[in-house]
Structures are given as structure tokens and as C-alpha cells.
Amino acid sequence: MSKGITLSLMTSLMAVGLPLGLAQAAEQLSFPDKICDVTQYGAEGHRLQIALNTASFQQAIDDCAASGGGTVQVPAGNYLVDPLFLKNNIRLNLAKNATIVASTEESAYRPNDATRYAAAENGWLPFISIADAANVAITGEGTIDGQGAVWWERWRAAIRASGKKGGTDRPRLIYIVRSQNVLVDGVTLTNSPSFHVVMRYAQDVVVNGTTIIAPWHAPNTDAIDPIDSRNIRITHNTIDCNDDHIAIKSEKPDANYPDGAVDNIYIAHNTLYQGRGISIGSETSGGVNNVLVENNSFKGSMYGIRIKSPRGKGGEVKNITYRNNTMVDVEVPLVLSAYYKAAPIVQTEVDKLVAAGGFTLGEQIYPPDTDPALPFDKVTTPHFSNITIENLKSTGNSKAAAYIIGVPEAPLSGIHFSNVQIDGEQGVRIRHAQLQTRELTINAKNGEPLQLDKGATVDK
């Protein structure tokens, strides 16, 4: 893989017969033969790493880029480094048994005038930045370890001190911003301080054959987050994390992309363990268009498939297809929610809302179905349409089969279920949504297979 790495982005979407209007694309990543071995620049991969290797790594990257590009080679060993900045035509290749370990010194992640261009939206530098760059790859059989435990404990301490739920005010692991033609392939990513791979204002990005792992107690450790990005391919990955396996987000409208700031996403052949599903949202204000999710396997996840957005962050989500996915022991296989609102942290407040006719789902609170309609706004009201779920089989222990909950000012429309089988303690709860079904089997142990709240219609 020293040269001629190929990205075949989105080529399968036209072939599946979706009305996507998408031209086939194939991007070629090719790197010069030049090799810049970090050990030749002074890096030492000792087992018990104490000294930082940042200067050696960054000099190897810079020298390779200055000569037109090439491969920055990381031999087997353990290398402690501060944040790194990849550049045009650079392939960072981790050999088998090579581990790049992120330092945990807060000051290293604060941008200065020279590095501010690479800072994430939350003000922190990520551990590895791909900013304003093209033709970049991270490959190999090695590991990138974010040493997140230190950051997670700081997060918990802040919550204890404030009594409020915490956000993600800490570094990302890999951050791809305003960049194109990027590949992440084969590596293991683990223990990010927060999200593992984030792409923002990016296009033509592939994450393939990658293993992403974080323990269940690690807060906000999304695996892969495409944000306001297009032409993204996420395939053949293994993910075991605390939060969303994949979270597609569209934060604000873009006049250059009137059909959706997020467009053309392909997610296939991934194996997903603990975590909160393949999600769209919660931010959808800029619109999400053309997403195909197929042939994925969920095992013991908290959620499976989710589209989630609250009033105020909503927008149009359309032309989304899920097919040939399987689930085993997923707590809630399907959630389509236009009422995505965090429940109060104080239990007595939750109890009052439930007593008034609402209900909880995970960490979210839903009002009673008498909740009144609000004025409709294209970029703040969640509205989902043309959502197809076909050939889905979910077996084992599930608390509920599905929740399909729209808002009264914009009922969910064009929701199609075809050859869907779900086993669960409870069935499907539907509110302010139009569901069309063919070969739908809901094996509910308690109650009716379909619970129809206000504004629910089901056509069989």
C-alpha cells in the first residue's frame, strides 16, 4: 500500500436503484515512494514511554510533505506524543505492534496562532489533525491510543461539582476538517477523550477496516461522526464504544447544498457491539439527504437505527434507506424521534413529567401526546420523510421494538417497513407519523404489537 491506494466512494449507490441522482465517483489516492521513518528522526518506541516523541513525528511529517509527500512510517513500539498535524499527500502508516499514545497534558491541546486553523469546534486541538488538506491517509495494523481515562475523570469531576450533565469539552482523536480525499484504513483507534473520528466540512472520505474501541464507562466516545460532509463511505469496521457508533450531523444550512449539507453517505458491512447505534442527529438543521445503511450486524447494542432531532435543531431528513441489517439483543432496535430531549437529571422532575402522561426512553423524556403544535420552521422543526427499512431481523432481548415519534406540526411521512421482524418486550409506539408496512412481524411479549398514539396512521 505504499502507493496507489484507491478510494471507491459511493459507487454502489446508483447500482442499488435508489433515486439519488448521484454520479459514480472513484478517487485515487497515490503517494510518492518517499519513506520518512520516525525512528530516523529520533523517535524511540520504548515499552514504558516517558519522553515525548512529538518533534520527531512532526518533523518526519513536515519533511515528507515538503518533498511532495510520501509515507511517514511508524515501526513497532510505543510512542508518546502531543497533537500531530498531517498535511497534503501524507500517508501515516502504523506497522503491526506500533502504538501512538496521546499525551494527556491539557496545555498541549490548546491552540496557538500557528495551530488555531486545526482546532476543533469546541476550541481544543484534536490529537491528529487533517485540516485544509487533500490526499491524506492513516493506514496500517497499529494502534492510536487517546489515553481518554484521564479526560473522562475530569468530565465526571466537573459534573459532580456543577450538578449538571456534561458536554464534550475535551479533545477529539482524529479530526478531518475542510479536507478531501482522506482514508482511514486498518488501524485500531481506542480510548479517545471524546469522539474518535470526526469529519466536518469534508468530502470523499473513507473509513474502512478499522477497529474502534472504548469502554462502556467512557462518556461521549462516538466512533465516527460525519458533520456537514458529503460522499462518505464507512465500511467493514468493528466498533465497540459508549455512545453512537456513527452519528451523522447537519448543523446548519449551506446554500451550496440546498438538498442537504449532508449528502451521500454509505454505511455497510460493519460489526457493532455496545454503543448507541447508527444515528442521524441530533443536529439536522442543514438537512440530511441520501443515506444508505446496509448489511450491518448489531450485537448487544443499546440502540440499532436512530434518527433523532429536537425542536430547535431540526431540519429535513429524507431519502434514507436501511436494508439487510441484523440485530441480536439490541435494547431498542429502531428509534425515529423528533422529540429528542434530555430528561432532567433530578429523578423527581422526571417523575412529574411521566405522571403528566409523558414517558422516558433511555436518557430522553417525551411529553404526552396532547403536546400542542408549534409554528413550523424549515431549519428548526424536525421533519423526516421517505425513510425505508427493509429486510431487518432483530432477535433476542429487546425492551421495545421501536419508537416512531413525530411532532404535531410536522408528522413523519413516507415511513416504509418491508419484511421487518422484531422481537421485544413491548411493540412499536407510533405518534404523529404515517407508517406503511408490508410483511411486518412484531413479536411483543407484553401489550399490542402496535401502540398508536395521537396522529398515528398505519397502512398495511
C-alpha angles and dihedrals in degrees: 000000000000090000141001098046107171128211111199098192120194096333093138096058098078090046094059093062099245115151092241102132088218124152115221114259133193120180121198119214110196126171130195118252093251113123121201107190110200091216089061087061093053103272114148120200101203119170092235099044117200107147120070119246096193098116093049093050096045093046090053089051093046095046092049092049093046091058093051100275140290141152124320101206122208111194123206113296142080117281124188112206144162120233116317131209119214120202142198117311094006125139114193105202122190116201121220110287092017113132125186107201120201117228117235100216105128094211091060090064096052111099124234129196092280097049103033091100089068098047118121123241090266093059098254126115111241119233093248118023128198100181128163089350141127135200098026131150140183108199145153141073098286134101137250109205117194095193087224098169092085091053094045091056091050087053092052092048090053091052092049090051096047103031089224132111112265130234131209100281094153138079128296118227102227119011121189111188132170088350138124141200097031128160130194108184138168101346129120117238117193145168099010115185086235131333115013104211121015125178118189126179086352133135138193097026127157127194107185138164092358127144116217118187135175128154122255092252092056107107123226096355099153111178104216126006120183106193123185087338137130140210097025124166120195111180144156095004129145114219131185112164146132102253137023115345087210125002118190110198134184107189104177141004119268118203089210090063108039093167091057140320084232114054138161109015121170120193117176147149095014125147111219126192128169112359141087104282142251100314142187110203156316084191111048103146094120094051133252120231136175111012124164119191114181144157097011124148122217119195121182095339124157091230134007115196120008139176106182134169135147129220107275095035098049132117141148118315112182145155097031121157129188116183143162094010123148130204134190123187094350110161095220114005099192134029124170103174133173089172100066103157128148116244118239114270091230111081095212089061090051091050091055092053092048092048088055090059103274128121139210130235115188106310094340131096125214124198124228116279089253088075105131126243118259127207112287119244123179096223101034105036115079110234123168127187142167095027114163126192114181137166094011120158120185120177138167127038116355126158092213135357099229148330118217106180125166130176119254093241091056114021115199109260137192095024107163126190117187125175093350121162121182130171116203147147087248133021134235120312114206129187131167091352139115112222125188116193139190121178094355116169119184114179102197117180093198127035131347122330090238123038109193117202125182115314095015122138128177123192115194 
